[in-house]
Amino acid sequence: MAENDYDYEGPEDDAEEAESVEPEVEVDVDPEVAAKARSEVAEAETLSPSAKESLRRQLEEEMERFLASGGRIQEVPPDPDAESL
């Protein structure tokens, strides 16, 4: 096979894609909160499916105990001024 037999997305293809990307919106985020969220996402990506299922069961049990002890869940309506991601 010759080199030209492969599909290649060169710089000109990347430039076309970059034009279609919407600009990022600046949001004030506490750096500690952002770091914790990134850490949690990274940890979740490394968990096996069975480990994730175990965490789901644990969360359900904690929620049931919370509700059984008189706790209530309050639904907060979405902010109409917030931009969707």
PDB file of N, CA, C and O in Angstrom, chain B, residues numbered from 101:
ATOM      1  N   MET B 101       0.831  -1.184   0.000  1.00  0.00           N
ATOM      2  CA  MET B 101       0.000   0.000   0.000  1.00  0.00           C
ATOM      3  C   MET B 101       0.871   1.240   0.000  1.00  0.00           C
ATOM      4  O   MET B 101       1.908   1.293   0.661  1.00  0.00           O
ATOM      5  N   ALA B 102       0.449   2.200  -0.724  1.00  0.00           N
ATOM      6  CA  ALA B 102       1.168   3.468  -0.762  1.00  0.00           C
ATOM      7  C   ALA B 102       0.688   4.343   0.382  1.00  0.00           C
ATOM      8  O   ALA B 102      -0.379   4.124   0.955  1.00  0.00           O
ATOM      9  N   GLU B 103       1.502   5.339   0.700  1.00  0.00           N
ATOM     10  CA  GLU B 103       1.129   6.248   1.783  1.00  0.00           C
ATOM     11  C   GLU B 103      -0.208   6.919   1.526  1.00  0.00           C
ATOM     12  O   GLU B 103      -0.940   7.209   2.472  1.00  0.00           O
ATOM     13  N   ASN B 104      -0.536   7.169   0.298  1.00  0.00           N
ATOM     14  CA  ASN B 104      -1.753   7.902  -0.045  1.00  0.00           C
ATOM     15  C   ASN B 104      -3.012   7.063   0.100  1.00  0.00           C
ATOM     16  O   ASN B 104      -4.110   7.581  -0.107  1.00  0.00           O
ATOM     17  N   ASP B 105      -2.894   5.776   0.451  1.00  0.00           N
ATOM     18  CA  ASP B 105      -4.056   4.905   0.580  1.00  0.00           C
ATOM     19  C   ASP B 105      -4.803   5.118   1.895  1.00  0.00           C
ATOM     20  O   ASP B 105      -5.893   4.575   2.075  1.00  0.00           O
ATOM     21  N   TYR B 106      -4.243   5.888   2.803  1.00  0.00           N
ATOM     22  CA  TYR B 106      -4.867   6.085   4.107  1.00  0.00           C
ATOM     23  C   TYR B 106      -5.639   7.400   4.142  1.00  0.00           C
ATOM     24  O   TYR B 106      -5.256   8.390   3.518  1.00  0.00           O
ATOM     25  N   ASP B 107      -6.737   7.376   4.890  1.00  0.00           N
ATOM     26  CA  ASP B 107      -7.457   8.637   5.126  1.00  0.00           C
ATOM     27  C   ASP B 107      -6.636   9.457   6.099  1.00  0.00           C
ATOM     28  O   ASP B 107      -6.164   8.944   7.114  1.00  0.00           O
ATOM     29  N   TYR B 108      -6.470  10.701   5.794  1.00  0.00           N
ATOM     30  CA  TYR B 108      -5.668  11.563   6.652  1.00  0.00           C
ATOM     31  C   TYR B 108      -6.394  12.874   6.836  1.00  0.00           C
ATOM     32  O   TYR B 108      -6.770  13.544   5.873  1.00  0.00           O
ATOM     33  N   GLU B 109      -6.582  13.223   8.083  1.00  0.00           N
ATOM     34  CA  GLU B 109      -7.157  14.527   8.374  1.00  0.00           C
ATOM     35  C   GLU B 109      -6.008  15.455   8.689  1.00  0.00           C
ATOM     36  O   GLU B 109      -5.494  15.472   9.808  1.00  0.00           O
ATOM     37  N   GLY B 110      -5.618  16.210   7.719  1.00  0.00           N
ATOM     38  CA  GLY B 110      -4.496  17.120   7.868  1.00  0.00           C
ATOM     39  C   GLY B 110      -4.920  18.432   8.468  1.00  0.00           C
ATOM     40  O   GLY B 110      -6.062  18.586   8.901  1.00  0.00           O
ATOM     41  N   PRO B 111      -4.000  19.388   8.496  1.00  0.00           N
ATOM     42  CA  PRO B 111      -4.282  20.693   9.097  1.00  0.00           C
ATOM     43  C   PRO B 111      -5.473  21.390   8.444  1.00  0.00           C
ATOM     44  O   PRO B 111      -6.229  22.080   9.127  1.00  0.00           O
ATOM     45  N   GLU B 112      -5.651  21.219   7.127  1.00  0.00           N
ATOM     46  CA  GLU B 112      -6.791  21.882   6.488  1.00  0.00           C
ATOM     47  C   GLU B 112      -8.110  21.313   6.989  1.00  0.00           C
ATOM     48  O   GLU B 112      -9.088  22.053   7.088  1.00  0.00           O
ATOM     49  N   ASP B 113      -8.172  20.005   7.313  1.00  0.00           N
ATOM     50  CA  ASP B 113      -9.378  19.415   7.859  1.00  0.00           C
ATOM     51  C   ASP B 113      -9.627  19.916   9.276  1.00  0.00           C
ATOM     52  O   ASP B 113     -10.766  20.188   9.655  1.00  0.00           O
ATOM     53  N   ASP B 114      -8.552  20.037  10.058  1.00  0.00           N
ATOM     54  CA  ASP B 114      -8.680  20.532  11.419  1.00  0.00           C
ATOM     55  C   ASP B 114      -9.194  21.974  11.431  1.00  0.00           C
ATOM     56  O   ASP B 114      -9.979  22.345  12.305  1.00  0.00           O
ATOM     57  N   ALA B 115      -8.760  22.779  10.477  1.00  0.00           N
ATOM     58  CA  ALA B 115      -9.180  24.177  10.416  1.00  0.00           C
ATOM     59  C   ALA B 115     -10.675  24.262  10.144  1.00  0.00           C
ATOM     60  O   ALA B 115     -11.364  25.108  10.715  1.00  0.00           O
ATOM     61  N   GLU B 116     -11.177  23.395   9.281  1.00  0.00           N
ATOM     62  CA  GLU B 116     -12.611  23.405   8.989  1.00  0.00           C
ATOM     63  C   GLU B 116     -13.411  23.043  10.230  1.00  0.00           C
ATOM     64  O   GLU B 116     -14.436  23.662  10.513  1.00  0.00           O
ATOM     65  N   GLU B 117     -12.948  22.042  10.973  1.00  0.00           N
ATOM     66  CA  GLU B 117     -13.640  21.645  12.187  1.00  0.00           C
ATOM     67  C   GLU B 117     -13.585  22.742  13.236  1.00  0.00           C
ATOM     68  O   GLU B 117     -14.566  22.965  13.945  1.00  0.00           O
ATOM     69  N   ALA B 118     -12.463  23.427  13.347  1.00  0.00           N
ATOM     70  CA  ALA B 118     -12.303  24.477  14.352  1.00  0.00           C
ATOM     71  C   ALA B 118     -13.279  25.618  14.109  1.00  0.00           C
ATOM     72  O   ALA B 118     -13.755  26.238  15.061  1.00  0.00           O
ATOM     73  N   GLU B 119     -13.584  25.904  12.847  1.00  0.00           N
ATOM     74  CA  GLU B 119     -14.517  26.983  12.546  1.00  0.00           C
ATOM     75  C   GLU B 119     -15.924  26.670  13.030  1.00  0.00           C
ATOM     76  O   GLU B 119     -16.676  27.584  13.369  1.00  0.00           O
ATOM     77  N   SER B 120     -16.292  25.390  13.067  1.00  0.00           N
ATOM     78  CA  SER B 120     -17.642  25.023  13.453  1.00  0.00           C
ATOM     79  C   SER B 120     -17.828  24.908  14.960  1.00  0.00           C
ATOM     80  O   SER B 120     -18.955  24.737  15.425  1.00  0.00           O
ATOM     81  N   VAL B 121     -16.755  24.999  15.729  1.00  0.00           N
ATOM     82  CA  VAL B 121     -16.817  24.890  17.178  1.00  0.00           C
ATOM     83  C   VAL B 121     -17.272  26.223  17.753  1.00  0.00           C
ATOM     84  O   VAL B 121     -16.768  27.283  17.382  1.00  0.00           O
ATOM     85  N   GLU B 122     -18.245  26.146  18.675  1.00  0.00           N
ATOM     86  CA  GLU B 122     -18.729  27.368  19.312  1.00  0.00           C
ATOM     87  C   GLU B 122     -17.692  27.853  20.324  1.00  0.00           C
ATOM     88  O   GLU B 122     -16.992  27.041  20.929  1.00  0.00           O
ATOM     89  N   PRO B 123     -17.590  29.164  20.511  1.00  0.00           N
ATOM     90  CA  PRO B 123     -16.623  29.686  21.482  1.00  0.00           C
ATOM     91  C   PRO B 123     -17.005  29.242  22.896  1.00  0.00           C
ATOM     92  O   PRO B 123     -18.182  29.071  23.216  1.00  0.00           O
ATOM     93  N   GLU B 124     -15.987  29.061  23.726  1.00  0.00           N
ATOM     94  CA  GLU B 124     -16.236  28.658  25.099  1.00  0.00           C
ATOM     95  C   GLU B 124     -16.778  29.840  25.894  1.00  0.00           C
ATOM     96  O   GLU B 124     -16.391  30.988  25.674  1.00  0.00           O
ATOM     97  N   VAL B 125     -17.674  29.536  26.815  1.00  0.00           N
ATOM     98  CA  VAL B 125     -18.264  30.555  27.667  1.00  0.00           C
ATOM     99  C   VAL B 125     -17.505  30.560  28.980  1.00  0.00           C
ATOM    100  O   VAL B 125     -17.301  29.511  29.592  1.00  0.00           O
ATOM    101  N   GLU B 126     -17.088  31.739  29.410  1.00  0.00           N
ATOM    102  CA  GLU B 126     -16.375  31.833  30.678  1.00  0.00           C
ATOM    103  C   GLU B 126     -17.358  31.727  31.827  1.00  0.00           C
ATOM    104  O   GLU B 126     -18.389  32.399  31.844  1.00  0.00           O
ATOM    105  N   VAL B 127     -17.029  30.876  32.783  1.00  0.00           N
ATOM    106  CA  VAL B 127     -17.871  30.674  33.948  1.00  0.00           C
ATOM    107  C   VAL B 127     -16.979  30.761  35.171  1.00  0.00           C
ATOM    108  O   VAL B 127     -15.896  30.177  35.198  1.00  0.00           O
ATOM    109  N   ASP B 128     -17.428  31.483  36.179  1.00  0.00           N
ATOM    110  CA  ASP B 128     -16.664  31.574  37.419  1.00  0.00           C
ATOM    111  C   ASP B 128     -16.853  30.269  38.189  1.00  0.00           C
ATOM    112  O   ASP B 128     -17.955  29.961  38.643  1.00  0.00           O
ATOM    113  N   VAL B 129     -15.774  29.511  38.330  1.00  0.00           N
ATOM    114  CA  VAL B 129     -15.811  28.237  39.040  1.00  0.00           C
ATOM    115  C   VAL B 129     -14.703  28.239  40.071  1.00  0.00           C
ATOM    116  O   VAL B 129     -13.565  28.615  39.790  1.00  0.00           O
ATOM    117  N   ASP B 130     -15.054  27.815  41.258  1.00  0.00           N
ATOM    118  CA  ASP B 130     -14.066  27.693  42.326  1.00  0.00           C
ATOM    119  C   ASP B 130     -13.038  26.648  41.891  1.00  0.00           C
ATOM    120  O   ASP B 130     -13.419  25.520  41.582  1.00  0.00           O
ATOM    121  N   PRO B 131     -11.749  26.988  41.857  1.00  0.00           N
ATOM    122  CA  PRO B 131     -10.724  26.035  41.409  1.00  0.00           C
ATOM    123  C   PRO B 131     -10.716  24.726  42.204  1.00  0.00           C
ATOM    124  O   PRO B 131     -10.445  23.662  41.646  1.00  0.00           O
ATOM    125  N   GLU B 132     -11.012  24.804  43.504  1.00  0.00           N
ATOM    126  CA  GLU B 132     -11.043  23.588  44.323  1.00  0.00           C
ATOM    127  C   GLU B 132     -12.202  22.693  43.902  1.00  0.00           C
ATOM    128  O   GLU B 132     -12.056  21.472  43.849  1.00  0.00           O
ATOM    129  N   VAL B 133     -13.349  23.293  43.605  1.00  0.00           N
ATOM    130  CA  VAL B 133     -14.515  22.526  43.167  1.00  0.00           C
ATOM    131  C   VAL B 133     -14.223  21.882  41.819  1.00  0.00           C
ATOM    132  O   VAL B 133     -14.547  20.714  41.605  1.00  0.00           O
ATOM    133  N   ALA B 134     -13.618  22.630  40.916  1.00  0.00           N
ATOM    134  CA  ALA B 134     -13.286  22.101  39.594  1.00  0.00           C
ATOM    135  C   ALA B 134     -12.284  20.954  39.703  1.00  0.00           C
ATOM    136  O   ALA B 134     -12.417  19.947  39.008  1.00  0.00           O
ATOM    137  N   ALA B 135     -11.292  21.100  40.561  1.00  0.00           N
ATOM    138  CA  ALA B 135     -10.286  20.050  40.742  1.00  0.00           C
ATOM    139  C   ALA B 135     -10.926  18.788  41.318  1.00  0.00           C
ATOM    140  O   ALA B 135     -10.604  17.676  40.899  1.00  0.00           O
ATOM    141  N   LYS B 136     -11.825  18.963  42.270  1.00  0.00           N
ATOM    142  CA  LYS B 136     -12.506  17.810  42.865  1.00  0.00           C
ATOM    143  C   LYS B 136     -13.363  17.108  41.823  1.00  0.00           C
ATOM    144  O   LYS B 136     -13.388  15.878  41.769  1.00  0.00           O
ATOM    145  N   ALA B 137     -14.067  17.874  40.996  1.00  0.00           N
ATOM    146  CA  ALA B 137     -14.910  17.288  39.955  1.00  0.00           C
ATOM    147  C   ALA B 137     -14.063  16.507  38.955  1.00  0.00           C
ATOM    148  O   ALA B 137     -14.431  15.400  38.563  1.00  0.00           O
ATOM    149  N   ARG B 138     -12.934  17.075  38.543  1.00  0.00           N
ATOM    150  CA  ARG B 138     -12.042  16.363  37.613  1.00  0.00           C
ATOM    151  C   ARG B 138     -11.528  15.076  38.244  1.00  0.00           C
ATOM    152  O   ARG B 138     -11.434  14.045  37.577  1.00  0.00           O
ATOM    153  N   SER B 139     -11.196  15.139  39.533  1.00  0.00           N
ATOM    154  CA  SER B 139     -10.704  13.970  40.242  1.00  0.00           C
ATOM    155  C   SER B 139     -11.770  12.886  40.308  1.00  0.00           C
ATOM    156  O   SER B 139     -11.476  11.708  40.103  1.00  0.00           O
ATOM    157  N   GLU B 140     -12.998  13.280  40.592  1.00  0.00           N
ATOM    158  CA  GLU B 140     -14.098  12.313  40.674  1.00  0.00           C
ATOM    159  C   GLU B 140     -14.381  11.679  39.325  1.00  0.00           C
ATOM    160  O   GLU B 140     -14.655  10.482  39.246  1.00  0.00           O
ATOM    161  N   VAL B 141     -14.317  12.467  38.271  1.00  0.00           N
ATOM    162  CA  VAL B 141     -14.539  11.933  36.924  1.00  0.00           C
ATOM    163  C   VAL B 141     -13.439  10.944  36.575  1.00  0.00           C
ATOM    164  O   VAL B 141     -13.716   9.862  36.056  1.00  0.00           O
ATOM    165  N   ALA B 142     -12.201  11.307  36.854  1.00  0.00           N
ATOM    166  CA  ALA B 142     -11.076  10.420  36.563  1.00  0.00           C
ATOM    167  C   ALA B 142     -11.205   9.115  37.343  1.00  0.00           C
ATOM    168  O   ALA B 142     -10.931   8.039  36.812  1.00  0.00           O
ATOM    169  N   GLU B 143     -11.620   9.215  38.594  1.00  0.00           N
ATOM    170  CA  GLU B 143     -11.788   8.013  39.414  1.00  0.00           C
ATOM    171  C   GLU B 143     -12.923   7.150  38.867  1.00  0.00           C
ATOM    172  O   GLU B 143     -12.788   5.929  38.791  1.00  0.00           O
ATOM    173  N   ALA B 144     -14.028   7.764  38.491  1.00  0.00           N
ATOM    174  CA  ALA B 144     -15.172   7.018  37.973  1.00  0.00           C
ATOM    175  C   ALA B 144     -14.826   6.291  36.683  1.00  0.00           C
ATOM    176  O   ALA B 144     -15.321   5.192  36.435  1.00  0.00           O
ATOM    177  N   GLU B 145     -13.975   6.902  35.857  1.00  0.00           N
ATOM    178  CA  GLU B 145     -13.598   6.274  34.594  1.00  0.00           C
ATOM    179  C   GLU B 145     -12.739   5.038  34.813  1.00  0.00           C
ATOM    180  O   GLU B 145     -12.663   4.181  33.932  1.00  0.00           O
ATOM    181  N   THR B 146     -12.093   4.929  35.965  1.00  0.00           N
ATOM    182  CA  THR B 146     -11.235   3.774  36.227  1.00  0.00           C
ATOM    183  C   THR B 146     -11.975   2.639  36.915  1.00  0.00           C
ATOM    184  O   THR B 146     -11.436   1.538  37.025  1.00  0.00           O
ATOM    185  N   LEU B 147     -13.191   2.875  37.378  1.00  0.00           N
ATOM    186  CA  LEU B 147     -13.938   1.845  38.096  1.00  0.00           C
ATOM    187  C   LEU B 147     -14.494   0.794  37.146  1.00  0.00           C
ATOM    188  O   LEU B 147     -14.873   1.090  36.013  1.00  0.00           O
ATOM    189  N   SER B 148     -14.534  -0.427  37.631  1.00  0.00           N
ATOM    190  CA  SER B 148     -15.139  -1.507  36.851  1.00  0.00           C
ATOM    191  C   SER B 148     -16.666  -1.375  36.930  1.00  0.00           C
ATOM    192  O   SER B 148     -17.181  -0.706  37.826  1.00  0.00           O
ATOM    193  N   PRO B 149     -17.378  -1.999  36.013  1.00  0.00           N
ATOM    194  CA  PRO B 149     -18.845  -1.951  36.074  1.00  0.00           C
ATOM    195  C   PRO B 149     -19.389  -2.466  37.404  1.00  0.00           C
ATOM    196  O   PRO B 149     -20.353  -1.908  37.927  1.00  0.00           O
ATOM    197  N   SER B 150     -18.795  -3.511  37.956  1.00  0.00           N
ATOM    198  CA  SER B 150     -19.287  -4.044  39.229  1.00  0.00           C
ATOM    199  C   SER B 150     -19.033  -3.056  40.373  1.00  0.00           C
ATOM    200  O   SER B 150     -19.841  -2.953  41.296  1.00  0.00           O
ATOM    201  N   ALA B 151     -17.916  -2.334  40.311  1.00  0.00           N
ATOM    202  CA  ALA B 151     -17.629  -1.331  41.334  1.00  0.00           C
ATOM    203  C   ALA B 151     -18.626  -0.182  41.240  1.00  0.00           C
ATOM    204  O   ALA B 151     -19.084   0.335  42.259  1.00  0.00           O
ATOM    205  N   LYS B 152     -18.959   0.215  40.013  1.00  0.00           N
ATOM    206  CA  LYS B 152     -19.951   1.277  39.828  1.00  0.00           C
ATOM    207  C   LYS B 152     -21.312   0.832  40.355  1.00  0.00           C
ATOM    208  O   LYS B 152     -22.018   1.616  40.990  1.00  0.00           O
ATOM    209  N   GLU B 153     -21.683  -0.414  40.095  1.00  0.00           N
ATOM    210  CA  GLU B 153     -22.967  -0.924  40.581  1.00  0.00           C
ATOM    211  C   GLU B 153     -22.988  -0.931  42.106  1.00  0.00           C
ATOM    212  O   GLU B 153     -24.012  -0.617  42.714  1.00  0.00           O
ATOM    213  N   SER B 154     -21.874  -1.283  42.722  1.00  0.00           N
ATOM    214  CA  SER B 154     -21.784  -1.275  44.174  1.00  0.00           C
ATOM    215  C   SER B 154     -21.992   0.143  44.719  1.00  0.00           C
ATOM    216  O   SER B 154     -22.694   0.334  45.713  1.00  0.00           O
ATOM    217  N   LEU B 155     -21.382   1.130  44.067  1.00  0.00           N
ATOM    218  CA  LEU B 155     -21.566   2.522  44.493  1.00  0.00           C
ATOM    219  C   LEU B 155     -23.006   2.975  44.307  1.00  0.00           C
ATOM    220  O   LEU B 155     -23.536   3.725  45.128  1.00  0.00           O
ATOM    221  N   ARG B 156     -23.644   2.519  43.225  1.00  0.00           N
ATOM    222  CA  ARG B 156     -25.056   2.870  43.011  1.00  0.00           C
ATOM    223  C   ARG B 156     -25.930   2.318  44.141  1.00  0.00           C
ATOM    224  O   ARG B 156     -26.794   3.018  44.669  1.00  0.00           O
ATOM    225  N   ARG B 157     -25.690   1.047  44.507  1.00  0.00           N
ATOM    226  CA  ARG B 157     -26.469   0.437  45.595  1.00  0.00           C
ATOM    227  C   ARG B 157     -26.235   1.184  46.902  1.00  0.00           C
ATOM    228  O   ARG B 157     -27.171   1.417  47.666  1.00  0.00           O
ATOM    229  N   GLN B 158     -24.977   1.558  47.156  1.00  0.00           N
ATOM    230  CA  GLN B 158     -24.660   2.287  48.378  1.00  0.00           C
ATOM    231  C   GLN B 158     -25.397   3.630  48.407  1.00  0.00           C
ATOM    232  O   GLN B 158     -25.945   4.017  49.439  1.00  0.00           O
ATOM    233  N   LEU B 159     -25.408   4.330  47.287  1.00  0.00           N
ATOM    234  CA  LEU B 159     -26.108   5.613  47.212  1.00  0.00           C
ATOM    235  C   LEU B 159     -27.605   5.433  47.433  1.00  0.00           C
ATOM    236  O   LEU B 159     -28.229   6.223  48.141  1.00  0.00           O
ATOM    237  N   GLU B 160     -28.186   4.390  46.826  1.00  0.00           N
ATOM    238  CA  GLU B 160     -29.614   4.130  47.016  1.00  0.00           C
ATOM    239  C   GLU B 160     -29.935   3.857  48.476  1.00  0.00           C
ATOM    240  O   GLU B 160     -30.934   4.354  48.996  1.00  0.00           O
ATOM    241  N   GLU B 161     -29.083   3.057  49.152  1.00  0.00           N
ATOM    242  CA  GLU B 161     -29.299   2.753  50.569  1.00  0.00           C
ATOM    243  C   GLU B 161     -29.214   4.019  51.415  1.00  0.00           C
ATOM    244  O   GLU B 161     -30.038   4.229  52.305  1.00  0.00           O
ATOM    245  N   GLU B 162     -28.215   4.866  51.139  1.00  0.00           N
ATOM    246  CA  GLU B 162     -28.079   6.113  51.887  1.00  0.00           C
ATOM    247  C   GLU B 162     -29.282   7.020  51.667  1.00  0.00           C
ATOM    248  O   GLU B 162     -29.753   7.667  52.602  1.00  0.00           O
ATOM    249  N   MET B 163     -29.777   7.068  50.441  1.00  0.00           N
ATOM    250  CA  MET B 163     -30.939   7.899  50.143  1.00  0.00           C
ATOM    251  C   MET B 163     -32.179   7.364  50.858  1.00  0.00           C
ATOM    252  O   MET B 163     -32.977   8.144  51.376  1.00  0.00           O
ATOM    253  N   GLU B 164     -32.346   6.037  50.889  1.00  0.00           N
ATOM    254  CA  GLU B 164     -33.487   5.448  51.585  1.00  0.00           C
ATOM    255  C   GLU B 164     -33.432   5.768  53.076  1.00  0.00           C
ATOM    256  O   GLU B 164     -34.454   6.099  53.677  1.00  0.00           O
ATOM    257  N   ARG B 165     -32.229   5.671  53.687  1.00  0.00           N
ATOM    258  CA  ARG B 165     -32.092   6.010  55.110  1.00  0.00           C
ATOM    259  C   ARG B 165     -32.415   7.480  55.350  1.00  0.00           C
ATOM    260  O   ARG B 165     -33.075   7.822  56.331  1.00  0.00           O
ATOM    261  N   PHE B 166     -31.952   8.349  54.456  1.00  0.00           N
ATOM    262  CA  PHE B 166     -32.207   9.781  54.574  1.00  0.00           C
ATOM    263  C   PHE B 166     -33.709  10.055  54.532  1.00  0.00           C
ATOM    264  O   PHE B 166     -34.233  10.795  55.364  1.00  0.00           O
ATOM    265  N   LEU B 167     -34.392   9.459  53.568  1.00  0.00           N
ATOM    266  CA  LEU B 167     -35.833   9.673  53.441  1.00  0.00           C
ATOM    267  C   LEU B 167     -36.591   9.045  54.611  1.00  0.00           C
ATOM    268  O   LEU B 167     -37.572   9.616  55.087  1.00  0.00           O
ATOM    269  N   ALA B 168     -36.146   7.875  55.080  1.00  0.00           N
ATOM    270  CA  ALA B 168     -36.808   7.199  56.196  1.00  0.00           C
ATOM    271  C   ALA B 168     -36.677   7.987  57.494  1.00  0.00           C
ATOM    272  O   ALA B 168     -37.539   7.894  58.368  1.00  0.00           O
ATOM    273  N   SER B 169     -35.605   8.758  57.622  1.00  0.00           N
ATOM    274  CA  SER B 169     -35.407   9.537  58.846  1.00  0.00           C
ATOM    275  C   SER B 169     -36.066  10.910  58.768  1.00  0.00           C
ATOM    276  O   SER B 169     -35.828  11.767  59.619  1.00  0.00           O
ATOM    277  N   GLY B 170     -36.898  11.119  57.743  1.00  0.00           N
ATOM    278  CA  GLY B 170     -37.633  12.371  57.628  1.00  0.00           C
ATOM    279  C   GLY B 170     -37.023  13.368  56.661  1.00  0.00           C
ATOM    280  O   GLY B 170     -37.537  14.475  56.498  1.00  0.00           O
ATOM    281  N   GLY B 171     -35.940  12.987  56.025  1.00  0.00           N
ATOM    282  CA  GLY B 171     -35.322  13.889  55.046  1.00  0.00           C
ATOM    283  C   GLY B 171     -36.214  14.077  53.837  1.00  0.00           C
ATOM    284  O   GLY B 171     -37.019  13.209  53.498  1.00  0.00           O
ATOM    285  N   ARG B 172     -36.064  15.199  53.204  1.00  0.00           N
ATOM    286  CA  ARG B 172     -36.868  15.492  52.012  1.00  0.00           C
ATOM    287  C   ARG B 172     -35.942  15.926  50.882  1.00  0.00           C
ATOM    288  O   ARG B 172     -34.886  16.515  51.113  1.00  0.00           O
ATOM    289  N   ILE B 173     -36.355  15.627  49.674  1.00  0.00           N
ATOM    290  CA  ILE B 173     -35.607  16.042  48.493  1.00  0.00           C
ATOM    291  C   ILE B 173     -36.364  17.193  47.862  1.00  0.00           C
ATOM    292  O   ILE B 173     -37.544  17.070  47.536  1.00  0.00           O
ATOM    293  N   GLN B 174     -35.685  18.298  47.694  1.00  0.00           N
ATOM    294  CA  GLN B 174     -36.304  19.480  47.107  1.00  0.00           C
ATOM    295  C   GLN B 174     -35.821  19.612  45.667  1.00  0.00           C
ATOM    296  O   GLN B 174     -34.619  19.643  45.402  1.00  0.00           O
ATOM    297  N   GLU B 175     -36.765  19.688  44.751  1.00  0.00           N
ATOM    298  CA  GLU B 175     -36.398  19.872  43.352  1.00  0.00           C
ATOM    299  C   GLU B 175     -36.235  21.360  43.084  1.00  0.00           C
ATOM    300  O   GLU B 175     -37.118  22.159  43.394  1.00  0.00           O
ATOM    301  N   VAL B 176     -35.117  21.714  42.514  1.00  0.00           N
ATOM    302  CA  VAL B 176     -34.824  23.107  42.206  1.00  0.00           C
ATOM    303  C   VAL B 176     -35.052  23.305  40.710  1.00  0.00           C
ATOM    304  O   VAL B 176     -34.458  22.605  39.889  1.00  0.00           O
ATOM    305  N   PRO B 177     -35.915  24.262  40.358  1.00  0.00           N
ATOM    306  CA  PRO B 177     -36.177  24.469  38.926  1.00  0.00           C
ATOM    307  C   PRO B 177     -34.920  24.980  38.223  1.00  0.00           C
ATOM    308  O   PRO B 177     -34.094  25.658  38.833  1.00  0.00           O
ATOM    309  N   PRO B 178     -34.781  24.654  36.945  1.00  0.00           N
ATOM    310  CA  PRO B 178     -33.605  25.122  36.212  1.00  0.00           C
ATOM    311  C   PRO B 178     -33.600  26.640  36.088  1.00  0.00           C
ATOM    312  O   PRO B 178     -34.653  27.277  36.050  1.00  0.00           O
ATOM    313  N   ASP B 179     -32.417  27.200  36.026  1.00  0.00           N
ATOM    314  CA  ASP B 179     -32.256  28.640  35.874  1.00  0.00           C
ATOM    315  C   ASP B 179     -32.506  28.988  34.408  1.00  0.00           C
ATOM    316  O   ASP B 179     -31.763  28.528  33.542  1.00  0.00           O
ATOM    317  N   PRO B 180     -33.528  29.784  34.106  1.00  0.00           N
ATOM    318  CA  PRO B 180     -33.825  30.093  32.710  1.00  0.00           C
ATOM    319  C   PRO B 180     -32.743  30.950  32.053  1.00  0.00           C
ATOM    320  O   PRO B 180     -32.651  30.998  30.826  1.00  0.00           O
ATOM    321  N   ASP B 181     -31.927  31.625  32.861  1.00  0.00           N
ATOM    322  CA  ASP B 181     -30.860  32.453  32.316  1.00  0.00           C
ATOM    323  C   ASP B 181     -29.573  31.677  32.039  1.00  0.00           C
ATOM    324  O   ASP B 181     -28.674  32.167  31.356  1.00  0.00           O
ATOM    325  N   ALA B 182     -29.499  30.463  32.578  1.00  0.00           N
ATOM    326  CA  ALA B 182     -28.290  29.660  32.386  1.00  0.00           C
ATOM    327  C   ALA B 182     -28.251  29.118  30.965  1.00  0.00           C
ATOM    328  O   ALA B 182     -29.275  28.726  30.405  1.00  0.00           O
ATOM    329  N   GLU B 183     -27.054  29.104  30.394  1.00  0.00           N
ATOM    330  CA  GLU B 183     -26.902  28.553  29.046  1.00  0.00           C
ATOM    331  C   GLU B 183     -26.773  27.052  29.148  1.00  0.00           C
ATOM    332  O   GLU B 183     -26.115  26.534  30.051  1.00  0.00           O
ATOM    333  N   SER B 184     -27.402  26.355  28.224  1.00  0.00           N
ATOM    334  CA  SER B 184     -27.264  24.906  28.204  1.00  0.00           C
ATOM    335  C   SER B 184     -25.918  24.531  27.631  1.00  0.00           C
ATOM    336  O   SER B 184     -25.369  25.239  26.786  1.00  0.00           O
ATOM    337  N   LEU B 185     -25.395  23.425  28.091  1.00  0.00           N
ATOM    338  CA  LEU B 185     -24.070  22.984  27.633  1.00  0.00           C
ATOM    339  C   LEU B 185     -24.198  22.109  26.449  1.00  0.00           C
ATOM    340  O   LEU B 185     -23.193  21.637  25.918  1.00  0.00           O
TER     341      LEU B 185
END
